[in-house]
Amino acid sequence: MKNRLSCNRSARRQASNLRITAVLLGAACLLLGIPLCMAGDAPQWMHELVNAPLPAHDEKTDAVLLYSETNVNVISADKIKTVVRRAYKILRPDGSEYGTAFASFRSPGEKINGMHGWCIPAQGKDYEVKDKEAMEVSVPGIQGSELIDDLKVRLLRIPAPDPGNIVGYEYEVEEQPLVLQDVWNFQQVSPVRASEFCMELPAGWEYKASLLN
């Protein structure tokens, strides 16, 4: 029998220096003529958010997090797979920075699988960006990070992060954990409509949850 832990309402946002670097890398790809996207239907879980009510926000809010989902599957003490999904609605031009998906990982010990991104525009057809368009970079904001080979960031630029559009992404993290614990940061700068965290454990395992702050 498997234990399952599920919580609702909220999500997290990554560091701003990563977002800035993602925007610069995306601009560089455009200048170099690298293809970034193609027509393709966004998944059903994103289309279900098209008419979803927005969380409370003020007129200066650049984007809101419509949905965040983290599914942790503990296969054994030496192997964990985590699937992450996020979807934002862009409200202002400065919200375009949310149009880049990024995930940090340890190497060796962790890897990012199947990173995909989508955009559902207010008008027109969906856009899709596949895993082959993702790039790996050194951790931005740290002097000499290009010399650090055990910590990397994987980036994927999602097209058309314009006001009124919905952008979303999905990826899997496969890891050999150093410790058997996880953190769910469900509060962040951007207003959050809904967030879920689910954990699946092997038979006979138990979990302990602690709330901080």
C-alpha atoms as one frame of an Amber mdcrd trajectory, in Angstrom:
protein
   0.000   0.000   0.000   1.284   3.449  -0.863   0.997   6.549   1.259  -0.007
   9.783  -0.483   0.345  13.312   0.830  -1.568  16.070  -0.933  -1.828  19.781
  -0.122  -3.532  22.673  -1.941  -3.280  26.425  -2.594  -0.020  28.193  -3.384
   3.409  27.779  -5.138   6.915  29.142  -5.534   9.018  31.348  -7.758  12.742
  30.988  -8.539  15.489  33.592  -7.984  15.350  36.798 -10.031  18.940  36.515
 -11.271  18.020  33.242 -12.986  15.045  34.937 -14.657  17.216  37.795 -15.915
  19.766  35.367 -17.331  16.981  33.395 -18.996  15.707  36.516 -20.751  19.196
  37.376 -22.016  19.768  33.831 -23.271  16.433  33.851 -25.056  17.311  37.133
 -26.776  20.648  35.679 -27.845  18.900  32.675 -29.410  16.651  34.981 -31.411
  19.618  36.985 -32.696  21.401  33.805 -33.741  18.349  32.525 -35.554  18.018
  29.389 -33.452  14.502  27.885 -33.807  12.726  28.051 -30.489   9.175  26.861
 -31.053   6.641  25.181 -33.280   2.887  24.918 -33.494   1.510  22.329 -31.103
  -1.363  21.837 -28.718  -0.778  22.659 -25.063  -1.754  19.841 -22.645  -5.228
  19.547 -21.217  -4.148  20.632 -17.718  -3.153  24.018 -19.174  -6.317  24.457
 -21.249  -8.369  23.920 -18.086  -6.825  27.170 -16.788  -7.875  29.402 -19.693
 -11.072  30.597 -17.974  -9.870  30.133 -14.402 -10.373  33.155 -12.105  -7.194
  35.047 -11.257  -5.932  35.303  -7.668  -6.191  38.676  -5.950  -3.564  41.109
  -7.299  -2.925  44.802  -7.804  -2.495  46.766 -11.025   1.306  46.526 -10.862
   1.392  42.724 -10.886   3.369  41.433 -13.889   2.077  37.850 -13.804   0.139
  35.421 -11.626   0.801  31.744 -11.025  -2.366  29.971 -12.097  -1.253  26.471
 -11.178   1.686  24.665  -9.611   1.975  20.909  -9.260   4.808  18.874  -7.733
   4.560  15.075  -7.787   7.301  13.246  -5.858   7.631   9.486  -6.399  10.019
   7.888  -3.894  11.036   4.673  -5.631  13.744   3.712  -3.120  16.285   5.308
  -0.776  18.538   5.735  -3.814  16.068   6.922  -6.435  13.409   9.653  -6.513
  11.524  11.017  -9.507   9.763  14.380  -9.293   7.452  15.814 -11.967   6.966
  19.592 -11.871   4.275  21.604 -13.664   3.786  25.387 -13.653   1.468  27.744
 -15.558   1.498  31.562 -15.429  -0.768  34.186 -16.917   1.169  37.227 -18.135
  -0.489  40.518 -17.165   2.112  43.187 -18.021   5.060  43.429 -20.461   7.595
  42.929 -17.655   5.958  39.575 -16.989   7.732  38.182 -20.051  10.501  36.949
 -17.722   8.104  34.218 -16.592   8.250  32.840 -20.117  11.444  30.934 -19.362
  11.412  27.617 -17.532  14.498  26.740 -15.518  15.549  24.003 -13.114  18.787
  23.630 -11.157  20.346  20.201 -10.662  23.408  18.475  -9.204  25.775  16.656
 -11.511  26.353  13.813 -10.939  23.384  12.662  -8.867  20.535  14.485 -10.619
  19.295  14.972 -14.161  16.430  16.804 -15.832  14.269  14.731 -18.182  11.677
  15.771 -20.737  11.496  19.543 -20.262   8.641  20.941 -22.383   7.033  24.378
 -22.592   3.828  25.759 -24.097   2.057  29.039 -24.703  -1.705  29.474 -25.038
  -2.148  32.914 -26.632  -5.232  35.035 -26.072  -5.798  34.696 -29.834  -4.359
  32.206 -32.283  -2.810  28.743 -32.067  -0.820  27.209 -29.231   2.981  27.172
 -29.298   5.178  24.303 -28.111   8.866  24.098 -27.210  10.437  20.665 -26.884
  13.209  19.316 -24.718  15.791  19.474 -27.519  15.573  23.290 -27.434  16.610
  23.451 -23.760  20.139  24.525 -22.823  22.364  23.947 -19.804  24.228  26.885
 -18.275  26.305  27.688 -15.220  24.511  29.092 -12.193  24.100  32.858 -12.786
  24.864  35.432 -10.123  27.869  33.511  -8.743  31.320  34.701  -9.687  33.334
  31.897 -11.266  30.291  29.626 -11.558  31.558  28.456 -14.955  34.220  26.562
 -13.005  31.599  24.751 -10.911  30.804  21.484 -12.653  28.547  19.870 -10.026
  25.717  22.425 -10.150  23.984  23.465 -13.362  20.774  25.097 -14.560  18.618
  23.853 -17.438  16.696  26.579 -19.304  13.862  26.497 -21.836  12.511  29.666
 -23.435   8.753  29.612 -24.065   7.510  31.736 -27.001   5.142  34.705 -26.859
   5.096  35.503 -23.115   2.903  38.535 -23.859   0.162  40.131 -21.734  -3.010
  38.060 -21.861  -1.197  34.829 -22.759  -0.702  31.741 -20.587   2.714  30.090
 -20.488   3.455  26.778 -18.834   6.054  24.060 -18.586   6.694  20.555 -17.322
   9.824  18.568 -16.508  11.015  15.595 -14.482  13.899  15.530 -12.011  15.528
  12.137 -11.457  17.861  12.038  -8.478  19.933   9.961  -6.131  19.095  11.882
  -2.935  21.735  12.950  -0.446  19.056  13.079   2.283  15.459  11.864   2.344
  13.693  15.188   2.680  11.993  17.733   0.460  10.849  21.357   0.725   7.601
  22.811  -0.628   7.850  26.607  -0.870   4.248  27.490  -1.613   4.435  31.262
  -1.058   6.264  33.623  -3.382   6.309  37.115  -4.888   3.733  36.423  -7.605
   0.123  35.876  -6.512  -0.804  32.176  -6.550  -4.159  30.733  -7.540  -3.536
  27.040  -6.734  -0.678  24.739  -5.804  -0.455  21.015  -5.102   2.253  18.824
  -3.594   1.898  15.040  -3.769   4.265  12.391  -2.420   4.120   8.680  -3.179
   6.059   6.307  -0.919   7.021   2.628  -1.110   5.066   0.102   0.938   5.832
   0.320   4.644   7.340   3.829   4.468   6.054   6.769   6.520   6.469  10.519
   6.214   6.669  13.380   8.684   5.587  16.901   7.732   6.850  20.065   9.454
   5.522  23.601   8.870   8.075  26.438   9.169   7.283  30.179   9.533
